[in-house]
Structures are given as C-alpha cells and as structure tokens.
Amino acid sequence: MNIVLSSLYVDPVELEGWQRLLLLLPLCLAIAIVYKTTKCDRLRDVPLASVVLWITIVIGMYVVGVGLFVIYELMA
C-alpha cells in the first residue's frame, strides 16, 4: 500500500466522532510535557507531573465539552 502524503490533502481521512476525541489525547500530552519541562526544577519530577497535568487537562476538556453540549441541548 503506497500512500503519498500529498494525497491526504485531496482525499482526507474520514474520522468519526469518537476518533476525533482520541486525537485530543496526544495533543494534551505534548502540551503537558512541554509545560512541566519548563516549570519543574528537577528532571526526574517531569514524568509524573506531566501525567497528572495531562489527566487534569483531558478531564477538564471533556467536562467543558459535556457542559457546553448540555447547554446547547437545553437551548435548542
């Protein structure tokens, strides 16, 4: 199977709702790692602090999303 990267611009990959939600995970992890790397004094503290921040960000994003969805459904 030969896939050329430029063909993704012409025929994009179709993602369903739950697949789009999964794309949030690596994005939040990258943000958490970069943020905690700049804030932690010792390098050994970065992995645990990043995981805690990652979980906090993901849960917060999903809670905000569910809250906005509920508000949307109530107003519609």
Distance bins in CASP14 RR format, pairs under 12 A and 6 or more apart:
PFRMAT RR
TARGET T0000
AUTHOR 0000-0000-0000
RMODE 2
METHOD distances of the structure
MODEL  1
1 7 0 0 0 0 0 1 0 0 0 0 0
3 10 0 0 0 0 0 1 0 0 0 0 0
3 11 0 0 0 0 0 1 0 0 0 0 0
3 13 0 0 0 0 0 1 0 0 0 0 0
4 10 0 0 0 0 1 0 0 0 0 0 0
4 11 0 0 0 0 0 1 0 0 0 0 0
5 11 0 0 0 0 0 1 0 0 0 0 0
5 12 0 0 0 0 0 1 0 0 0 0 0
5 13 0 0 0 0 0 1 0 0 0 0 0
6 12 0 0 0 0 0 1 0 0 0 0 0
7 13 0 0 0 0 0 1 0 0 0 0 0
8 14 0 0 0 0 0 1 0 0 0 0 0
13 19 0 0 0 0 1 0 0 0 0 0 0
13 20 0 0 0 0 0 1 0 0 0 0 0
13 23 0 0 0 0 0 1 0 0 0 0 0
14 20 0 0 0 0 0 1 0 0 0 0 0
15 21 0 0 0 0 1 0 0 0 0 0 0
15 22 0 0 0 0 1 0 0 0 0 0 0
15 23 1 0 0 1 0 0 0 0 0 0 0
15 24 0 0 0 0 0 1 0 0 0 0 0
16 22 0 0 0 0 0 1 0 0 0 0 0
16 23 0 0 0 0 0 1 0 0 0 0 0
17 23 0 0 0 0 1 0 0 0 0 0 0
17 24 0 0 0 0 0 1 0 0 0 0 0
18 24 0 0 0 0 0 1 0 0 0 0 0
18 25 0 0 0 0 0 1 0 0 0 0 0
19 25 0 0 0 0 0 1 0 0 0 0 0
20 27 0 0 0 0 0 1 0 0 0 0 0
21 27 0 0 0 0 0 1 0 0 0 0 0
21 28 0 0 0 0 0 1 0 0 0 0 0
21 58 0 0 0 0 1 0 0 0 0 0 0
21 61 0 0 0 0 1 0 0 0 0 0 0
21 62 1 0 0 1 0 0 0 0 0 0 0
21 65 0 0 0 0 1 0 0 0 0 0 0
21 66 0 0 0 0 0 1 0 0 0 0 0
22 28 0 0 0 0 0 1 0 0 0 0 0
22 29 0 0 0 0 0 1 0 0 0 0 0
22 58 0 0 0 0 0 1 0 0 0 0 0
22 62 0 0 0 0 0 1 0 0 0 0 0
23 29 0 0 0 0 0 1 0 0 0 0 0
23 30 0 0 0 0 0 1 0 0 0 0 0
23 58 0 0 0 0 0 1 0 0 0 0 0
23 61 0 0 0 0 0 1 0 0 0 0 0
24 30 0 0 0 0 0 1 0 0 0 0 0
24 31 0 0 0 0 0 1 0 0 0 0 0
24 54 0 0 0 0 0 1 0 0 0 0 0
24 57 0 0 0 0 1 0 0 0 0 0 0
24 58 1 0 0 1 0 0 0 0 0 0 0
24 59 0 0 0 0 0 1 0 0 0 0 0
24 60 0 0 0 0 0 1 0 0 0 0 0
24 61 1 0 0 1 0 0 0 0 0 0 0
24 62 0 0 0 0 1 0 0 0 0 0 0
24 64 0 0 0 0 0 1 0 0 0 0 0
24 65 0 0 0 0 0 1 0 0 0 0 0
25 31 0 0 0 0 0 1 0 0 0 0 0
25 32 0 0 0 0 0 1 0 0 0 0 0
25 51 0 0 0 0 0 1 0 0 0 0 0
25 54 0 0 0 0 1 0 0 0 0 0 0
25 55 0 0 0 0 0 1 0 0 0 0 0
25 57 0 0 0 0 1 0 0 0 0 0 0
25 58 1 0 0 1 0 0 0 0 0 0 0
25 59 0 0 0 0 0 1 0 0 0 0 0
25 61 0 0 0 0 0 1 0 0 0 0 0
25 62 0 0 0 0 0 1 0 0 0 0 0
26 32 0 0 0 0 0 1 0 0 0 0 0
26 33 0 0 0 0 0 1 0 0 0 0 0
26 54 0 0 0 0 1 0 0 0 0 0 0
26 57 0 0 0 0 0 1 0 0 0 0 0
26 58 0 0 0 0 0 1 0 0 0 0 0
27 33 0 0 0 0 0 1 0 0 0 0 0
27 34 0 0 0 0 0 1 0 0 0 0 0
27 54 0 0 0 0 0 1 0 0 0 0 0
27 57 0 0 0 0 1 0 0 0 0 0 0
27 58 0 0 0 0 1 0 0 0 0 0 0
27 61 0 0 0 0 1 0 0 0 0 0 0
28 34 0 0 0 0 0 1 0 0 0 0 0
28 35 0 0 0 0 0 1 0 0 0 0 0
28 50 0 0 0 0 0 1 0 0 0 0 0
28 51 0 0 0 0 0 1 0 0 0 0 0
28 53 0 0 0 0 1 0 0 0 0 0 0
28 54 1 0 1 0 0 0 0 0 0 0 0
28 55 0 0 0 0 1 0 0 0 0 0 0
28 56 0 0 0 0 1 0 0 0 0 0 0
28 57 1 0 1 0 0 0 0 0 0 0 0
28 58 1 0 1 0 0 0 0 0 0 0 0
28 59 0 0 0 0 1 0 0 0 0 0 0
28 60 0 0 0 0 1 0 0 0 0 0 0
28 61 1 0 0 1 0 0 0 0 0 0 0
28 62 0 0 0 0 0 1 0 0 0 0 0
29 35 0 0 0 0 0 1 0 0 0 0 0
29 36 0 0 0 0 0 1 0 0 0 0 0
29 47 0 0 0 0 0 1 0 0 0 0 0
29 50 1 0 0 1 0 0 0 0 0 0 0
29 51 0 0 0 0 1 0 0 0 0 0 0
29 52 0 0 0 0 0 1 0 0 0 0 0
29 53 0 0 0 0 1 0 0 0 0 0 0
29 54 1 0 1 0 0 0 0 0 0 0 0
29 55 0 0 0 0 1 0 0 0 0 0 0
29 56 0 0 0 0 0 1 0 0 0 0 0
29 57 0 0 0 0 1 0 0 0 0 0 0
29 58 0 0 0 0 1 0 0 0 0 0 0
30 36 0 0 0 0 0 1 0 0 0 0 0
30 37 0 0 0 0 0 1 0 0 0 0 0
30 50 0 0 0 0 1 0 0 0 0 0 0
30 53 0 0 0 0 0 1 0 0 0 0 0
30 54 0 0 0 0 1 0 0 0 0 0 0
30 57 0 0 0 0 0 1 0 0 0 0 0
31 37 0 0 0 0 0 1 0 0 0 0 0
31 38 0 0 0 0 0 1 0 0 0 0 0
31 50 0 0 0 0 1 0 0 0 0 0 0
31 53 0 0 0 0 1 0 0 0 0 0 0
31 54 0 0 0 0 1 0 0 0 0 0 0
31 56 0 0 0 0 0 1 0 0 0 0 0
31 57 1 0 0 1 0 0 0 0 0 0 0
31 58 0 0 0 0 0 1 0 0 0 0 0
31 61 0 0 0 0 0 1 0 0 0 0 0
32 38 0 0 0 0 0 1 0 0 0 0 0
32 39 0 0 0 0 0 1 0 0 0 0 0
32 40 0 0 0 0 0 1 0 0 0 0 0
32 46 0 0 0 0 1 0 0 0 0 0 0
32 47 0 0 0 0 0 1 0 0 0 0 0
32 48 0 0 0 0 0 1 0 0 0 0 0
32 49 0 0 0 0 1 0 0 0 0 0 0
32 50 1 0 1 0 0 0 0 0 0 0 0
32 51 1 0 0 1 0 0 0 0 0 0 0
32 52 0 0 0 0 1 0 0 0 0 0 0
32 53 1 0 1 0 0 0 0 0 0 0 0
32 54 1 0 1 0 0 0 0 0 0 0 0
32 55 0 0 0 0 1 0 0 0 0 0 0
32 56 0 0 0 0 1 0 0 0 0 0 0
32 57 1 0 0 1 0 0 0 0 0 0 0
32 58 0 0 0 0 1 0 0 0 0 0 0
32 61 0 0 0 0 0 1 0 0 0 0 0
33 39 0 0 0 0 0 1 0 0 0 0 0
33 40 0 0 0 0 0 1 0 0 0 0 0
33 43 0 0 0 0 0 1 0 0 0 0 0
33 46 1 0 0 1 0 0 0 0 0 0 0
33 47 0 0 0 0 1 0 0 0 0 0 0
33 48 0 0 0 0 0 1 0 0 0 0 0
33 49 0 0 0 0 1 0 0 0 0 0 0
33 50 1 0 1 0 0 0 0 0 0 0 0
33 51 0 0 0 0 1 0 0 0 0 0 0
33 52 0 0 0 0 0 1 0 0 0 0 0
33 53 0 0 0 0 1 0 0 0 0 0 0
33 54 1 0 0 1 0 0 0 0 0 0 0
33 57 0 0 0 0 0 1 0 0 0 0 0
34 40 0 0 0 0 0 1 0 0 0 0 0
34 46 0 0 0 0 0 1 0 0 0 0 0
34 49 0 0 0 0 0 1 0 0 0 0 0
34 50 0 0 0 0 1 0 0 0 0 0 0
34 53 0 0 0 0 0 1 0 0 0 0 0
34 54 0 0 0 0 0 1 0 0 0 0 0
35 46 0 0 0 0 0 1 0 0 0 0 0
35 49 0 0 0 0 1 0 0 0 0 0 0
35 50 1 0 0 1 0 0 0 0 0 0 0
35 52 0 0 0 0 0 1 0 0 0 0 0
35 53 1 0 0 1 0 0 0 0 0 0 0
35 54 0 0 0 0 1 0 0 0 0 0 0
35 56 0 0 0 0 0 1 0 0 0 0 0
35 57 0 0 0 0 1 0 0 0 0 0 0
36 42 0 0 0 0 0 1 0 0 0 0 0
36 43 0 0 0 0 0 1 0 0 0 0 0
36 44 0 0 0 0 0 1 0 0 0 0 0
36 45 1 0 0 1 0 0 0 0 0 0 0
36 46 1 0 1 0 0 0 0 0 0 0 0
36 47 0 0 0 0 1 0 0 0 0 0 0
36 48 0 0 0 0 1 0 0 0 0 0 0
36 49 1 0 1 0 0 0 0 0 0 0 0
36 50 1 0 1 0 0 0 0 0 0 0 0
36 51 0 0 0 0 1 0 0 0 0 0 0
36 52 0 0 0 0 1 0 0 0 0 0 0
36 53 1 0 1 0 0 0 0 0 0 0 0
36 54 0 0 0 0 1 0 0 0 0 0 0
36 56 0 0 0 0 0 1 0 0 0 0 0
36 57 0 0 0 0 0 1 0 0 0 0 0
37 43 0 0 0 0 1 0 0 0 0 0 0
37 45 0 0 0 0 0 1 0 0 0 0 0
37 46 1 0 1 0 0 0 0 0 0 0 0
37 47 0 0 0 0 0 1 0 0 0 0 0
37 49 0 0 0 0 1 0 0 0 0 0 0
37 50 1 0 0 1 0 0 0 0 0 0 0
37 53 0 0 0 0 0 1 0 0 0 0 0
38 46 0 0 0 0 1 0 0 0 0 0 0
38 49 0 0 0 0 0 1 0 0 0 0 0
38 50 0 0 0 0 0 1 0 0 0 0 0
38 53 0 0 0 0 0 1 0 0 0 0 0
39 45 0 0 0 0 1 0 0 0 0 0 0
39 46 0 0 0 0 1 0 0 0 0 0 0
39 49 1 0 0 1 0 0 0 0 0 0 0
39 50 0 0 0 0 0 1 0 0 0 0 0
39 53 0 0 0 0 1 0 0 0 0 0 0
40 46 1 0 1 0 0 0 0 0 0 0 0
40 47 0 0 0 0 1 0 0 0 0 0 0
40 48 0 0 0 0 1 0 0 0 0 0 0
40 49 1 0 1 0 0 0 0 0 0 0 0
40 50 0 0 0 0 1 0 0 0 0 0 0
40 52 0 0 0 0 0 1 0 0 0 0 0
40 53 0 0 0 0 0 1 0 0 0 0 0
41 49 0 0 0 0 0 1 0 0 0 0 0
42 48 0 0 0 0 0 1 0 0 0 0 0
42 49 0 0 0 0 1 0 0 0 0 0 0
43 49 0 0 0 0 0 1 0 0 0 0 0
43 50 0 0 0 0 0 1 0 0 0 0 0
44 50 0 0 0 0 0 1 0 0 0 0 0
45 51 0 0 0 0 0 1 0 0 0 0 0
45 52 0 0 0 0 0 1 0 0 0 0 0
45 53 0 0 0 0 0 1 0 0 0 0 0
46 52 0 0 0 0 0 1 0 0 0 0 0
46 53 0 0 0 0 0 1 0 0 0 0 0
46 54 0 0 0 0 0 1 0 0 0 0 0
47 53 0 0 0 0 0 1 0 0 0 0 0
47 54 0 0 0 0 0 1 0 0 0 0 0
48 54 0 0 0 0 0 1 0 0 0 0 0
48 55 0 0 0 0 0 1 0 0 0 0 0
49 55 0 0 0 0 0 1 0 0 0 0 0
49 56 0 0 0 0 0 1 0 0 0 0 0
50 56 0 0 0 0 0 1 0 0 0 0 0
50 57 0 0 0 0 0 1 0 0 0 0 0
51 57 0 0 0 0 0 1 0 0 0 0 0
51 58 0 0 0 0 0 1 0 0 0 0 0
52 58 0 0 0 0 0 1 0 0 0 0 0
52 59 0 0 0 0 0 1 0 0 0 0 0
53 59 0 0 0 0 0 1 0 0 0 0 0
53 60 0 0 0 0 0 1 0 0 0 0 0
54 60 0 0 0 0 0 1 0 0 0 0 0
54 61 0 0 0 0 0 1 0 0 0 0 0
55 61 0 0 0 0 0 1 0 0 0 0 0
55 62 0 0 0 0 0 1 0 0 0 0 0
56 62 0 0 0 0 0 1 0 0 0 0 0
56 63 0 0 0 0 0 1 0 0 0 0 0
57 63 0 0 0 0 0 1 0 0 0 0 0
57 64 0 0 0 0 0 1 0 0 0 0 0
58 64 0 0 0 0 0 1 0 0 0 0 0
58 65 0 0 0 0 0 1 0 0 0 0 0
59 65 0 0 0 0 0 1 0 0 0 0 0
59 66 0 0 0 0 0 1 0 0 0 0 0
60 66 0 0 0 0 1 0 0 0 0 0 0
60 67 0 0 0 0 0 1 0 0 0 0 0
60 68 0 0 0 0 0 1 0 0 0 0 0
61 67 0 0 0 0 0 1 0 0 0 0 0
61 68 0 0 0 0 0 1 0 0 0 0 0
62 68 0 0 0 0 0 1 0 0 0 0 0
62 69 0 0 0 0 0 1 0 0 0 0 0
63 69 0 0 0 0 0 1 0 0 0 0 0
63 70 0 0 0 0 0 1 0 0 0 0 0
64 70 0 0 0 0 0 1 0 0 0 0 0
64 71 0 0 0 0 0 1 0 0 0 0 0
65 71 0 0 0 0 1 0 0 0 0 0 0
65 72 0 0 0 0 1 0 0 0 0 0 0
65 73 0 0 0 0 0 1 0 0 0 0 0
66 72 0 0 0 0 0 1 0 0 0 0 0
66 73 0 0 0 0 0 1 0 0 0 0 0
67 73 0 0 0 0 1 0 0 0 0 0 0
67 74 0 0 0 0 1 0 0 0 0 0 0
67 75 0 0 0 0 0 1 0 0 0 0 0
68 74 0 0 0 0 0 1 0 0 0 0 0
68 75 0 0 0 0 0 1 0 0 0 0 0
69 75 0 0 0 0 0 1 0 0 0 0 0
69 76 0 0 0 0 0 1 0 0 0 0 0
70 76 0 0 0 0 0 1 0 0 0 0 0
END
